[in-house]
Amino acid sequence: MGSGRLTGLRALMWVALAVLLLVVLVPPRVTAGEGWLASRGLLRRRRVRTASLVAVRWSDGVSLRLVLRDLDGARVEVDPRVLIANSHLWQLVDAGARSSLGRGTLLCGATALRQLSDRIDREAAHSPSTSSRAGVRRRPEGAGSGRRP
């Protein structure tokens, strides 16, 4: 067992471990368009129609996920940090969800969407790049109060 040689069984176990790590550690790629949201992992691709959402909820698990389900029964889980980091992606999802609310298909999930929207608004308000674009100037560290004697 401790001979230090690579046998066929050991090589197979190392390959299996490498594949397992790849599946676990590679995050899914999230894309969206007008009326749809897709999540593509290493093994599968899932897609929901955001314009016909039925439910949006937070998942119960180790990491926080937003679970979206449409009329066809399709289901996508998305890490909310992805939507927070990409405002254009969030705008597409939000527009589709509002369309679902307007049509009356979104029966469960308005609260989860509002919570996420509030979090995105808070993150945007605290972001220095966003506040400087809005015309708010930040005082450099160590600068005085700006008053002249």
Legacy VTK file of the C-alpha trace (Angstrom):
# vtk DataFile Version 3.0
C-alpha trace
ASCII
DATASET POLYDATA
POINTS 149 float
0.000 0.000 0.000
2.792 2.449 0.807
5.021 1.396 -2.110
4.677 4.794 -3.818
3.789 3.266 -7.187
0.833 4.363 -9.259
-1.443 1.448 -9.949
-4.473 1.425 -12.196
-6.832 1.547 -9.240
-5.017 4.500 -7.676
-4.987 6.382 -10.984
-8.725 5.811 -11.346
-9.337 7.078 -7.805
-7.261 10.246 -8.458
-9.177 10.926 -11.680
-12.503 10.422 -9.892
-11.428 12.811 -7.128
-10.350 15.427 -9.697
-13.689 15.178 -11.522
-15.596 15.443 -8.253
-13.655 18.582 -7.272
-14.275 20.084 -10.701
-18.027 19.494 -10.435
-18.184 20.920 -6.913
-15.917 23.931 -7.353
-16.884 25.246 -10.798
-19.829 27.626 -10.307
-22.740 27.556 -12.732
-22.798 30.208 -15.452
-25.906 32.389 -15.266
-27.253 34.128 -18.364
-30.473 35.972 -19.054
-32.396 37.566 -21.849
-35.717 39.214 -22.279
-38.155 36.875 -20.551
-35.755 34.064 -19.572
-32.992 33.098 -17.133
-30.604 30.172 -17.589
-28.047 28.478 -15.379
-25.469 26.195 -16.986
-23.260 23.930 -14.916
-20.799 21.279 -16.021
-23.412 18.582 -16.423
-26.705 20.311 -17.203
-28.441 23.487 -18.255
-31.645 24.778 -16.704
-33.827 27.572 -17.993
-36.962 29.332 -16.741
-39.229 31.836 -18.391
-39.167 34.848 -16.072
-42.218 36.278 -17.771
-44.261 33.324 -16.523
-42.889 32.688 -13.043
-45.084 30.856 -10.563
-42.846 30.892 -7.489
-39.687 32.546 -6.241
-38.309 31.486 -2.882
-35.135 31.226 -0.834
-33.688 27.715 -0.607
-33.009 25.987 2.662
-29.450 24.784 2.651
-25.843 25.508 3.391
-25.572 28.373 0.910
-28.293 30.886 0.177
-29.947 30.363 -3.208
-32.863 31.961 -4.984
-35.103 29.313 -6.556
-37.274 30.352 -9.515
-40.025 28.128 -10.955
-42.123 28.834 -14.065
-45.478 27.621 -15.396
-43.872 24.722 -17.287
-42.343 23.381 -14.076
-38.799 24.388 -14.999
-36.650 25.351 -12.024
-33.418 27.345 -11.683
-31.350 27.986 -8.561
-29.253 31.154 -8.581
-26.740 32.495 -6.100
-28.072 35.973 -5.193
-24.504 37.343 -5.252
-24.524 36.830 -9.019
-27.563 39.097 -9.376
-26.117 41.634 -6.937
-22.845 41.811 -8.846
-24.466 42.133 -12.276
-27.090 44.861 -12.377
-28.026 44.213 -16.015
-28.779 40.570 -15.200
-30.892 41.667 -12.222
-32.818 44.159 -14.371
-33.753 41.394 -16.829
-34.897 39.090 -14.019
-36.783 41.916 -12.294
-38.558 42.930 -15.520
-39.673 39.343 -16.091
-40.837 38.977 -12.496
-42.835 42.201 -12.730
-44.432 40.879 -15.902
-45.373 37.696 -14.033
-46.857 39.742 -11.215
-48.852 41.790 -13.718
-50.226 38.668 -15.399
-51.084 37.114 -12.054
-48.950 33.986 -12.517
-46.491 34.774 -9.710
-48.407 33.513 -6.711
-45.546 33.052 -4.265
-42.356 35.061 -4.117
-43.027 38.776 -4.150
-41.450 39.017 -0.692
-38.265 37.195 -1.761
-37.930 39.466 -4.798
-38.475 42.565 -2.665
-35.816 41.389 -0.184
-33.341 40.850 -2.994
-34.203 44.196 -4.574
-33.662 45.964 -1.245
-30.309 44.234 -0.823
-29.235 45.232 -4.335
-30.275 48.832 -3.652
-28.264 48.841 -0.396
-25.196 47.406 -2.143
-25.482 49.996 -4.905
-25.807 52.824 -2.391
-22.648 51.732 -0.571
-20.604 51.163 -3.715
-18.076 53.973 -4.312
-18.284 53.628 -8.096
-22.068 54.007 -8.053
-22.073 56.979 -5.716
-19.398 58.796 -7.737
-21.427 58.285 -10.911
-24.450 59.767 -9.193
-22.533 62.961 -8.513
-21.718 62.280 -4.876
-18.106 63.117 -4.146
-16.282 61.260 -1.441
-13.830 63.126 0.684
-10.329 61.605 0.716
-9.274 59.913 3.934
-7.641 62.293 6.364
-9.235 65.370 4.814
-10.679 67.955 7.140
-14.281 68.936 7.483
-14.069 71.228 4.491
-14.653 74.378 6.536
-12.361 77.306 6.126
-11.216 79.174 9.215
LINES 1 150
149 0 1 2 3 4 5 6 7 8 9 10 11 12 13 14 15 16 17 18 19 20 21 22 23 24 25 26 27 28 29 30 31 32 33 34 35 36 37 38 39 40 41 42 43 44 45 46 47 48 49 50 51 52 53 54 55 56 57 58 59 60 61 62 63 64 65 66 67 68 69 70 71 72 73 74 75 76 77 78 79 80 81 82 83 84 85 86 87 88 89 90 91 92 93 94 95 96 97 98 99 100 101 102 103 104 105 106 107 108 109 110 111 112 113 114 115 116 117 118 119 120 121 122 123 124 125 126 127 128 129 130 131 132 133 134 135 136 137 138 139 140 141 142 143 144 145 146 147 148
